[in-house]
Amino acid sequence: MLKIIVILLIGLVLEAVGVVLLSQGLHEIGEVKRLSANELARVIGRGATNKYILLGVAFEAAFFGILLYLLSQKDVSLIWPLTSLGFVITAIAARFIRYEEISALRWTGVGLIVVGATLVAWSEQTKTRPVTSGETAVPTASPRP
């Protein structure tokens, strides 16, 4: 389980930095002022050449690759909820890379996410393997087919 958590954390750092880079790139491009073909072409053209957006997409793609690996190793009901820890890392990255102000209420919400992810991870440790005749249930990690 430790290996899975370490790989997940690496992926979540990549994802968090990717999201922050995408945000930076979008701020540089500027907002869409009106919905028109010319305006959309301008935004897409600037986005396709913006270094922050390109790097952010690369980081997000790396995270997705790691996520695919993790989903092939463990239950989706374990891995997907644990990806919520990305919100924690993203908030920290936003604070230190983009210098965003994060209120106490928002940090409280982030703390609740950590509590939820902890419960999900703990549930993996409390799984019981199927009982065969003459045995009693013993907690174990989920068996792989």
N, C-alpha and C positions, 0 to 999 in steps of 0.2 A: 504493500500500500504506500510506503514511503516513496518508492520510485514513481508511482503514479502522481502523487502530490507534488513532487519536485518538477516533473515534466509539466504538470498542469500550471504550476506557478511560473515557469519559464514562458509557457504559452500566454498566460494572463498578463505578464509584463509586456510581451510583444503586442498583445491586443490593446492594452492601455496606452502604450506609447503611440501605437498606430492611430487610435481614436484622437488623441491629443494633437498629433501631426495633421490629421484630416481637419480638425477644428481650426488649427492655425492656417492651413491652406485656404479654407473656406473664408476665413476672416480677411485674408489677403485679396482674394478674388472679389469680394464684395457681394452684397445681397442682390437678388434678382429684383429689379425695380418694377418691371411689368412683364406679364406673360406674353411674349411674342417670339417668333422664330429667330429674329435677329438677337434678341437678348439671351435666349437659350443657347444659341450658337456661340455667343461671346463667353458665357459662363463655362460651357463645355470646353471650348478652345483654351481658355485660361486654366481650367482645371487639369486638362490633359498635359499641360506644360509646367504646372506648378510643382516645384520640388517637394514641398511638404505633402501634397496630396499623393504624388507618386510614391514617396517613401511610406506614407501612411497605408496606402493600398498594399504595398509589399509586406509591411508588418502584419496587416490583417490577414493576408494570404498565408503567411508563416503560421499564424495562430490557427487558422483553419486547418492547415496540414497537421498540426499537433492535436487539434480536436478530433480529427478523423482517426488518428492513431489511438487516442485515449478511448474513443467510442468503440474501437475494435477490441479493446482489452477488458473493459469493464461495462457494467450496466449503464444505460443511458439515464436511468433514475438516480444514479450516483453522480456521474460526470456532469450532466447538464446543470443540476442545481449548484454544484461546486463552481461552475463558471461564474456564478453570481459574485464570487470573490473579485472578479474583474472590476466590479463597481468600486470596490475599496481601492484597488490599485489605480484605477482611473481617476478617482477623486484625489488621491495623493499626487499622481502625475500632473493633474490639472493645477493643483496648488503650487507645485514647485517648477513646472515647466512653463505654464501659461500665467502663473501668479494670480489665479482666481481666488477670490475670497469665498470661503465655505463656512456657512453659519453653523452654530452649535446644533440646531435642529437637523440640518443636513447630515452632520457627523453622527448624530443619534440614529438616523435612518441607516447610515452605513454600518453602524455598530449592530443594528438589528439584522442586517444582511449577514454579518459575520456569525451571529448566534445561529441563524437558520442554516448556514453552510456547515457549521460545527455539528449541528444535530443530524444533518444528512450524512456527513462523514462518519459520525458515531454509529449511525444505523447500519453501516456496512460491517462494522466490527461486531454487531450484535446478531447478525444473521445466523441462522442455524442450518446445518446441512440436513438433507432428508434422512429420516430414520429408517434403517432396514431392520428386519426382524432380529430381536435379541439385543438391540443397541438402544442407547438413550441419545437424545439430541445433544449435540455439542456445538457451541458457537464456532463459526469458522468463516473464512472469506467465501464468497460465492464460487461454486465449482464451475469451471469452464468446460464446455462440451468437447 
